[in-house]
Amino acid sequence: MIKVGSSIYRGGSRPWPKLCHTDTVEVPVVGFTGPPMRPRHLAVRLPDSSVVPSQRR
């Protein structure tokens, strides 16, 4: 959250913006876990050639 130090919490409103830090990379999908119509995770090949499961957001 980003807020001024003197700002107070007010229930029922959202005056403070949320800042998310993420890095994105385009990678090929090489497999998956779970059923094909609703996979749990994707197996992706990273730029260093390692294969890892994707993470949920």
mmCIF file of the N, C-alpha and C atoms, coordinates in Angstrom:
data_MODEL
# 
_entry.id   MODEL 
# 
loop_
_atom_site.group_PDB 
_atom_site.id 
_atom_site.type_symbol 
_atom_site.label_atom_id 
_atom_site.label_alt_id 
_atom_site.label_comp_id 
_atom_site.label_asym_id 
_atom_site.label_entity_id 
_atom_site.label_seq_id 
_atom_site.pdbx_PDB_ins_code 
_atom_site.Cartn_x 
_atom_site.Cartn_y 
_atom_site.Cartn_z 
_atom_site.occupancy 
_atom_site.B_iso_or_equiv 
_atom_site.pdbx_formal_charge 
_atom_site.auth_seq_id 
_atom_site.auth_comp_id 
_atom_site.auth_asym_id 
_atom_site.auth_atom_id 
_atom_site.pdbx_PDB_model_num 
ATOM 1   N N  . MET A 1 1  ? 0.836   -1.168  0.000   1.00 0.00 ? 1  MET A N  1 
ATOM 2   C CA . MET A 1 1  ? 0.000   0.000   0.000   1.00 0.00 ? 1  MET A CA 1 
ATOM 3   C C  . MET A 1 1  ? 0.887   1.239   0.000   1.00 0.00 ? 1  MET A C  1 
ATOM 4   N N  . ILE A 1 2  ? 0.381   2.259   -0.655  1.00 0.00 ? 2  ILE A N  1 
ATOM 5   C CA . ILE A 1 2  ? 1.076   3.544   -0.666  1.00 0.00 ? 2  ILE A CA 1 
ATOM 6   C C  . ILE A 1 2  ? 0.202   4.535   0.081   1.00 0.00 ? 2  ILE A C  1 
ATOM 7   N N  . LYS A 1 3  ? 0.747   5.138   1.130   1.00 0.00 ? 3  LYS A N  1 
ATOM 8   C CA . LYS A 1 3  ? -0.045  6.098   1.889   1.00 0.00 ? 3  LYS A CA 1 
ATOM 9   C C  . LYS A 1 3  ? 0.859   7.107   2.570   1.00 0.00 ? 3  LYS A C  1 
ATOM 10  N N  . VAL A 1 4  ? 0.277   8.238   2.902   1.00 0.00 ? 4  VAL A N  1 
ATOM 11  C CA . VAL A 1 4  ? 0.971   9.268   3.659   1.00 0.00 ? 4  VAL A CA 1 
ATOM 12  C C  . VAL A 1 4  ? 1.039   8.787   5.106   1.00 0.00 ? 4  VAL A C  1 
ATOM 13  N N  . GLY A 1 5  ? 2.155   8.984   5.768   1.00 0.00 ? 5  GLY A N  1 
ATOM 14  C CA . GLY A 1 5  ? 2.319   8.516   7.140   1.00 0.00 ? 5  GLY A CA 1 
ATOM 15  C C  . GLY A 1 5  ? 1.271   9.034   8.105   1.00 0.00 ? 5  GLY A C  1 
ATOM 16  N N  . SER A 1 6  ? 0.751   10.229  7.861   1.00 0.00 ? 6  SER A N  1 
ATOM 17  C CA . SER A 1 6  ? -0.243  10.800  8.771   1.00 0.00 ? 6  SER A CA 1 
ATOM 18  C C  . SER A 1 6  ? -1.672  10.382  8.418   1.00 0.00 ? 6  SER A C  1 
ATOM 19  N N  . SER A 1 7  ? -1.853  9.634   7.330   1.00 0.00 ? 7  SER A N  1 
ATOM 20  C CA . SER A 1 7  ? -3.182  9.208   6.905   1.00 0.00 ? 7  SER A CA 1 
ATOM 21  C C  . SER A 1 7  ? -3.726  8.153   7.862   1.00 0.00 ? 7  SER A C  1 
ATOM 22  N N  . ILE A 1 8  ? -5.021  8.230   8.165   1.00 0.00 ? 8  ILE A N  1 
ATOM 23  C CA . ILE A 1 8  ? -5.630  7.260   9.071   1.00 0.00 ? 8  ILE A CA 1 
ATOM 24  C C  . ILE A 1 8  ? -6.534  6.318   8.284   1.00 0.00 ? 8  ILE A C  1 
ATOM 25  N N  . TYR A 1 9  ? -6.768  5.137   8.824   1.00 0.00 ? 9  TYR A N  1 
ATOM 26  C CA . TYR A 1 9  ? -7.622  4.144   8.184   1.00 0.00 ? 9  TYR A CA 1 
ATOM 27  C C  . TYR A 1 9  ? -9.088  4.547   8.327   1.00 0.00 ? 9  TYR A C  1 
ATOM 28  N N  . ARG A 1 10 ? -9.814  4.500   7.226   1.00 0.00 ? 10 ARG A N  1 
ATOM 29  C CA . ARG A 1 10 ? -11.243 4.765   7.233   1.00 0.00 ? 10 ARG A CA 1 
ATOM 30  C C  . ARG A 1 10 ? -11.937 3.544   6.635   1.00 0.00 ? 10 ARG A C  1 
ATOM 31  N N  . GLY A 1 11 ? -12.629 2.791   7.466   1.00 0.00 ? 11 GLY A N  1 
ATOM 32  C CA . GLY A 1 11 ? -13.312 1.592   7.013   1.00 0.00 ? 11 GLY A CA 1 
ATOM 33  C C  . GLY A 1 11 ? -14.322 1.889   5.915   1.00 0.00 ? 11 GLY A C  1 
ATOM 34  N N  . GLY A 1 12 ? -14.439 0.968   4.954   1.00 0.00 ? 12 GLY A N  1 
ATOM 35  C CA . GLY A 1 12 ? -15.407 1.121   3.883   1.00 0.00 ? 12 GLY A CA 1 
ATOM 36  C C  . GLY A 1 12 ? -14.933 1.922   2.689   1.00 0.00 ? 12 GLY A C  1 
ATOM 37  N N  . SER A 1 13 ? -13.727 2.450   2.732   1.00 0.00 ? 13 SER A N  1 
ATOM 38  C CA . SER A 1 13 ? -13.192 3.180   1.580   1.00 0.00 ? 13 SER A CA 1 
ATOM 39  C C  . SER A 1 13 ? -11.791 2.654   1.271   1.00 0.00 ? 13 SER A C  1 
ATOM 40  N N  . ARG A 1 14 ? -11.325 2.949   0.084   1.00 0.00 ? 14 ARG A N  1 
ATOM 41  C CA . ARG A 1 14 ? -10.001 2.494   -0.334  1.00 0.00 ? 14 ARG A CA 1 
ATOM 42  C C  . ARG A 1 14 ? -9.178  3.668   -0.877  1.00 0.00 ? 14 ARG A C  1 
ATOM 43  N N  . PRO A 1 15 ? -8.762  4.570   -0.005  1.00 0.00 ? 15 PRO A N  1 
ATOM 44  C CA . PRO A 1 15 ? -8.045  5.756   -0.474  1.00 0.00 ? 15 PRO A CA 1 
ATOM 45  C C  . PRO A 1 15 ? -6.573  5.499   -0.798  1.00 0.00 ? 15 PRO A C  1 
ATOM 46  N N  . TRP A 1 16 ? -6.029  4.357   -0.379  1.00 0.00 ? 16 TRP A N  1 
ATOM 47  C CA . TRP A 1 16 ? -4.612  4.092   -0.590  1.00 0.00 ? 16 TRP A CA 1 
ATOM 48  C C  . TRP A 1 16 ? -4.434  3.167   -1.794  1.00 0.00 ? 16 TRP A C  1 
ATOM 49  N N  . PRO A 1 17 ? -3.643  3.560   -2.780  1.00 0.00 ? 17 PRO A N  1 
ATOM 50  C CA . PRO A 1 17 ? -3.423  2.676   -3.934  1.00 0.00 ? 17 PRO A CA 1 
ATOM 51  C C  . PRO A 1 17 ? -2.504  1.509   -3.567  1.00 0.00 ? 17 PRO A C  1 
ATOM 52  N N  . LYS A 1 18 ? -2.716  0.385   -4.246  1.00 0.00 ? 18 LYS A N  1 
ATOM 53  C CA . LYS A 1 18 ? -1.895  -0.797  -4.026  1.00 0.00 ? 18 LYS A CA 1 
ATOM 54  C C  . LYS A 1 18 ? -0.831  -0.856  -5.118  1.00 0.00 ? 18 LYS A C  1 
ATOM 55  N N  . LEU A 1 19 ? 0.401   -1.130  -4.753  1.00 0.00 ? 19 LEU A N  1 
ATOM 56  C CA . LEU A 1 19 ? 1.500   -1.240  -5.697  1.00 0.00 ? 19 LEU A CA 1 
ATOM 57  C C  . LEU A 1 19 ? 1.994   -2.677  -5.704  1.00 0.00 ? 19 LEU A C  1 
ATOM 58  N N  . CYS A 1 20 ? 1.972   -3.312  -6.862  1.00 0.00 ? 20 CYS A N  1 
ATOM 59  C CA . CYS A 1 20 ? 2.426   -4.703  -6.984  1.00 0.00 ? 20 CYS A CA 1 
ATOM 60  C C  . CYS A 1 20 ? 3.706   -4.735  -7.807  1.00 0.00 ? 20 CYS A C  1 
ATOM 61  N N  . HIS A 1 21 ? 4.703   -5.446  -7.320  1.00 0.00 ? 21 HIS A N  1 
ATOM 62  C CA . HIS A 1 21 ? 5.963   -5.604  -8.033  1.00 0.00 ? 21 HIS A CA 1 
ATOM 63  C C  . HIS A 1 21 ? 5.959   -6.958  -8.726  1.00 0.00 ? 21 HIS A C  1 
ATOM 64  N N  . THR A 1 22 ? 6.012   -6.961  -10.034 1.00 0.00 ? 22 THR A N  1 
ATOM 65  C CA . THR A 1 22 ? 6.099   -8.219  -10.774 1.00 0.00 ? 22 THR A CA 1 
ATOM 66  C C  . THR A 1 22 ? 7.015   -8.035  -11.970 1.00 0.00 ? 22 THR A C  1 
ATOM 67  N N  . ASP A 1 23 ? 7.676   -9.086  -12.334 1.00 0.00 ? 23 ASP A N  1 
ATOM 68  C CA . ASP A 1 23 ? 8.454   -9.137  -13.561 1.00 0.00 ? 23 ASP A CA 1 
ATOM 69  C C  . ASP A 1 23 ? 7.762   -10.120 -14.479 1.00 0.00 ? 23 ASP A C  1 
ATOM 70  N N  . THR A 1 24 ? 7.610   -9.784  -15.747 1.00 0.00 ? 24 THR A N  1 
ATOM 71  C CA . THR A 1 24 ? 6.973   -10.693 -16.688 1.00 0.00 ? 24 THR A CA 1 
ATOM 72  C C  . THR A 1 24 ? 7.957   -11.086 -17.772 1.00 0.00 ? 24 THR A C  1 
ATOM 73  N N  . VAL A 1 25 ? 7.800   -12.310 -18.244 1.00 0.00 ? 25 VAL A N  1 
ATOM 74  C CA . VAL A 1 25 ? 8.642   -12.847 -19.307 1.00 0.00 ? 25 VAL A CA 1 
ATOM 75  C C  . VAL A 1 25 ? 7.759   -13.706 -20.190 1.00 0.00 ? 25 VAL A C  1 
ATOM 76  N N  . GLU A 1 26 ? 7.883   -13.574 -21.501 1.00 0.00 ? 26 GLU A N  1 
ATOM 77  C CA . GLU A 1 26 ? 7.149   -14.447 -22.408 1.00 0.00 ? 26 GLU A CA 1 
ATOM 78  C C  . GLU A 1 26 ? 7.930   -15.740 -22.543 1.00 0.00 ? 26 GLU A C  1 
ATOM 79  N N  . VAL A 1 27 ? 7.268   -16.862 -22.241 1.00 0.00 ? 27 VAL A N  1 
ATOM 80  C CA . VAL A 1 27 ? 7.915   -18.169 -22.281 1.00 0.00 ? 27 VAL A CA 1 
ATOM 81  C C  . VAL A 1 27 ? 6.981   -19.190 -22.936 1.00 0.00 ? 27 VAL A C  1 
ATOM 82  N N  . PRO A 1 28 ? 7.540   -20.238 -23.551 1.00 0.00 ? 28 PRO A N  1 
ATOM 83  C CA . PRO A 1 28 ? 6.682   -21.269 -24.129 1.00 0.00 ? 28 PRO A CA 1 
ATOM 84  C C  . PRO A 1 28 ? 6.142   -22.217 -23.059 1.00 0.00 ? 28 PRO A C  1 
ATOM 85  N N  . VAL A 1 29 ? 4.912   -22.653 -23.231 1.00 0.00 ? 29 VAL A N  1 
ATOM 86  C CA . VAL A 1 29 ? 4.307   -23.654 -22.359 1.00 0.00 ? 29 VAL A CA 1 
ATOM 87  C C  . VAL A 1 29 ? 4.682   -25.021 -22.921 1.00 0.00 ? 29 VAL A C  1 
ATOM 88  N N  . VAL A 1 30 ? 5.268   -25.872 -22.065 1.00 0.00 ? 30 VAL A N  1 
ATOM 89  C CA . VAL A 1 30 ? 5.713   -27.184 -22.531 1.00 0.00 ? 30 VAL A CA 1 
ATOM 90  C C  . VAL A 1 30 ? 4.953   -28.331 -21.887 1.00 0.00 ? 30 VAL A C  1 
ATOM 91  N N  . GLY A 1 31 ? 4.016   -28.033 -20.991 1.00 0.00 ? 31 GLY A N  1 
ATOM 92  C CA . GLY A 1 31 ? 3.219   -29.066 -20.347 1.00 0.00 ? 31 GLY A CA 1 
ATOM 93  C C  . GLY A 1 31 ? 2.296   -28.457 -19.311 1.00 0.00 ? 31 GLY A C  1 
ATOM 94  N N  . PHE A 1 32 ? 1.569   -29.321 -18.594 1.00 0.00 ? 32 PHE A N  1 
ATOM 95  C CA . PHE A 1 32 ? 0.655   -28.852 -17.567 1.00 0.00 ? 32 PHE A CA 1 
ATOM 96  C C  . PHE A 1 32 ? 0.388   -29.968 -16.574 1.00 0.00 ? 32 PHE A C  1 
ATOM 97  N N  . THR A 1 33 ? -0.181  -29.613 -15.412 1.00 0.00 ? 33 THR A N  1 
ATOM 98  C CA . THR A 1 33 ? -0.611  -30.599 -14.429 1.00 0.00 ? 33 THR A CA 1 
ATOM 99  C C  . THR A 1 33 ? -2.113  -30.466 -14.264 1.00 0.00 ? 33 THR A C  1 
ATOM 100 N N  . GLY A 1 34 ? -2.769  -31.554 -13.917 1.00 0.00 ? 34 GLY A N  1 
ATOM 101 C CA . GLY A 1 34 ? -4.214  -31.536 -13.753 1.00 0.00 ? 34 GLY A CA 1 
ATOM 102 C C  . GLY A 1 34 ? -4.927  -31.873 -15.045 1.00 0.00 ? 34 GLY A C  1 
ATOM 103 N N  . PRO A 1 35 ? -6.250  -31.776 -15.023 1.00 0.00 ? 35 PRO A N  1 
ATOM 104 C CA . PRO A 1 35 ? -7.026  -32.121 -16.217 1.00 0.00 ? 35 PRO A CA 1 
ATOM 105 C C  . PRO A 1 35 ? -6.808  -31.111 -17.351 1.00 0.00 ? 35 PRO A C  1 
ATOM 106 N N  . PRO A 1 36 ? -6.848  -31.564 -18.601 1.00 0.00 ? 36 PRO A N  1 
ATOM 107 C CA . PRO A 1 36 ? -6.603  -30.658 -19.732 1.00 0.00 ? 36 PRO A CA 1 
ATOM 108 C C  . PRO A 1 36 ? -7.576  -29.479 -19.815 1.00 0.00 ? 36 PRO A C  1 
ATOM 109 N N  . MET A 1 37 ? -8.823  -29.678 -19.425 1.00 0.00 ? 37 MET A N  1 
ATOM 110 C CA . MET A 1 37 ? -9.796  -28.589 -19.519 1.00 0.00 ? 37 MET A CA 1 
ATOM 111 C C  . MET A 1 37 ? -9.674  -27.570 -18.377 1.00 0.00 ? 37 MET A C  1 
ATOM 112 N N  . ARG A 1 38 ? -8.971  -27.938 -17.303 1.00 0.00 ? 38 ARG A N  1 
ATOM 113 C CA . ARG A 1 38 ? -8.784  -27.023 -16.169 1.00 0.00 ? 38 ARG A CA 1 
ATOM 114 C C  . ARG A 1 38 ? -7.442  -27.316 -15.505 1.00 0.00 ? 38 ARG A C  1 
ATOM 115 N N  . PRO A 1 39 ? -6.343  -26.983 -16.180 1.00 0.00 ? 39 PRO A N  1 
ATOM 116 C CA . PRO A 1 39 ? -5.021  -27.296 -15.615 1.00 0.00 ? 39 PRO A CA 1 
ATOM 117 C C  . PRO A 1 39 ? -4.759  -26.535 -14.316 1.00 0.00 ? 39 PRO A C  1 
ATOM 118 N N  . ARG A 1 40 ? -4.043  -27.184 -13.413 1.00 0.00 ? 40 ARG A N  1 
ATOM 119 C CA . ARG A 1 40 ? -3.688  -26.535 -12.136 1.00 0.00 ? 40 ARG A CA 1 
ATOM 120 C C  . ARG A 1 40 ? -2.487  -25.611 -12.308 1.00 0.00 ? 40 ARG A C  1 
ATOM 121 N N  . HIS A 1 41 ? -1.480  -26.100 -13.005 1.00 0.00 ? 41 HIS A N  1 
ATOM 122 C CA . HIS A 1 41 ? -0.266  -25.317 -13.278 1.00 0.00 ? 41 HIS A CA 1 
ATOM 123 C C  . HIS A 1 41 ? 0.180   -25.588 -14.694 1.00 0.00 ? 41 HIS A C  1 
ATOM 124 N N  . LEU A 1 42 ? 0.889   -24.619 -15.259 1.00 0.00 ? 42 LEU A N  1 
ATOM 125 C CA . LEU A 1 42 ? 1.512   -24.805 -16.561 1.00 0.00 ? 42 LEU A CA 1 
ATOM 126 C C  . LEU A 1 42 ? 2.999   -25.042 -16.342 1.00 0.00 ? 42 LEU A C  1 
ATOM 127 N N  . ALA A 1 43 ? 3.587   -25.914 -17.133 1.00 0.00 ? 43 ALA A N  1 
ATOM 128 C CA . ALA A 1 43 ? 5.040   -26.099 -17.116 1.00 0.00 ? 43 ALA A CA 1 
ATOM 129 C C  . ALA A 1 43 ? 5.594   -25.195 -18.209 1.00 0.00 ? 43 ALA A C  1 
ATOM 130 N N  . VAL A 1 44 ? 6.477   -24.285 -17.838 1.00 0.00 ? 44 VAL A N  1 
ATOM 131 C CA . VAL A 1 44 ? 7.023   -23.319 -18.790 1.00 0.00 ? 44 VAL A CA 1 
ATOM 132 C C  . VAL A 1 44 ? 8.537   -23.446 -18.860 1.00 0.00 ? 44 VAL A C  1 
ATOM 133 N N  . ARG A 1 45 ? 9.081   -23.168 -20.053 1.00 0.00 ? 45 ARG A N  1 
ATOM 134 C CA . ARG A 1 45 ? 10.540  -23.204 -20.248 1.00 0.00 ? 45 ARG A CA 1 
ATOM 135 C C  . ARG A 1 45 ? 11.060  -21.776 -20.150 1.00 0.00 ? 45 ARG A C  1 
ATOM 136 N N  . LEU A 1 46 ? 11.922  -21.533 -19.171 1.00 0.00 ? 46 LEU A N  1 
ATOM 137 C CA . LEU A 1 46 ? 12.490  -20.206 -18.938 1.00 0.00 ? 46 LEU A CA 1 
ATOM 138 C C  . LEU A 1 46 ? 13.617  -19.925 -19.915 1.00 0.00 ? 46 LEU A C  1 
ATOM 139 N N  . PRO A 1 47 ? 14.030  -18.659 -20.027 1.00 0.00 ? 47 PRO A N  1 
ATOM 140 C CA . PRO A 1 47 ? 15.115  -18.315 -20.952 1.00 0.00 ? 47 PRO A CA 1 
ATOM 141 C C  . PRO A 1 47 ? 16.415  -19.079 -20.701 1.00 0.00 ? 47 PRO A C  1 
ATOM 142 N N  . ASP A 1 48 ? 16.658  -19.558 -19.460 1.00 0.00 ? 48 ASP A N  1 
ATOM 143 C CA . ASP A 1 48 ? 17.880  -20.322 -19.178 1.00 0.00 ? 48 ASP A CA 1 
ATOM 144 C C  . ASP A 1 48 ? 17.702  -21.816 -19.478 1.00 0.00 ? 48 ASP A C  1 
ATOM 145 N N  . SER A 1 49 ? 16.588  -22.186 -20.164 1.00 0.00 ? 49 SER A N  1 
ATOM 146 C CA . SER A 1 49 ? 16.249  -23.554 -20.583 1.00 0.00 ? 49 SER A CA 1 
ATOM 147 C C  . SER A 1 49 ? 15.723  -24.440 -19.462 1.00 0.00 ? 49 SER A C  1 
ATOM 148 N N  . SER A 1 50 ? 15.573  -23.934 -18.239 1.00 0.00 ? 50 SER A N  1 
ATOM 149 C CA . SER A 1 50 ? 14.996  -24.744 -17.177 1.00 0.00 ? 50 SER A CA 1 
ATOM 150 C C  . SER A 1 50 ? 13.478  -24.758 -17.339 1.00 0.00 ? 50 SER A C  1 
ATOM 151 N N  . VAL A 1 51 ? 12.851  -25.869 -16.908 1.00 0.00 ? 51 VAL A N  1 
ATOM 152 C CA . VAL A 1 51 ? 11.395  -26.010 -16.967 1.00 0.00 ? 51 VAL A CA 1 
ATOM 153 C C  . VAL A 1 51 ? 10.871  -25.940 -15.543 1.00 0.00 ? 51 VAL A C  1 
ATOM 154 N N  . VAL A 1 52 ? 9.915   -25.038 -15.295 1.00 0.00 ? 52 VAL A N  1 
ATOM 155 C CA . VAL A 1 52 ? 9.374   -24.839 -13.951 1.00 0.00 ? 52 VAL A CA 1 
ATOM 156 C C  . VAL A 1 52 ? 7.854   -24.706 -14.040 1.00 0.00 ? 52 VAL A C  1 
ATOM 157 N N  . PRO A 1 53 ? 7.143   -25.032 -12.923 1.00 0.00 ? 53 PRO A N  1 
ATOM 158 C CA . PRO A 1 53 ? 5.691   -24.807 -12.924 1.00 0.00 ? 53 PRO A CA 1 
ATOM 159 C C  . PRO A 1 53 ? 5.374   -23.332 -12.762 1.00 0.00 ? 53 PRO A C  1 
ATOM 160 N N  . SER A 1 54 ? 4.279   -22.907 -13.375 1.00 0.00 ? 54 SER A N  1 
ATOM 161 C CA . SER A 1 54 ? 3.851   -21.524 -13.230 1.00 0.00 ? 54 SER A CA 1 
ATOM 162 C C  . SER A 1 54 ? 3.331   -21.287 -11.819 1.00 0.00 ? 54 SER A C  1 
ATOM 163 N N  . GLN A 1 55 ? 3.198   -20.024 -11.438 1.00 0.00 ? 55 GLN A N  1 
ATOM 164 C CA . GLN A 1 55 ? 2.689   -19.664 -10.120 1.00 0.00 ? 55 GLN A CA 1 
ATOM 165 C C  . GLN A 1 55 ? 1.348   -18.987 -10.284 1.00 0.00 ? 55 GLN A C  1 
ATOM 166 N N  . ARG A 1 56 ? 0.474   -19.183 -9.309  1.00 0.00 ? 56 ARG A N  1 
ATOM 167 C CA . ARG A 1 56 ? -0.811  -18.489 -9.314  1.00 0.00 ? 56 ARG A CA 1 
ATOM 168 C C  . ARG A 1 56 ? -0.626  -17.089 -8.798  1.00 0.00 ? 56 ARG A C  1 
ATOM 169 N N  . ARG A 1 57 ? -1.457  -16.155 -9.311  1.00 0.00 ? 57 ARG A N  1 
ATOM 170 C CA . ARG A 1 57 ? -1.438  -14.784 -8.827  1.00 0.00 ? 57 ARG A CA 1 
ATOM 171 C C  . ARG A 1 57 ? -2.526  -14.558 -7.846  1.00 0.00 ? 57 ARG A C  1 
# 
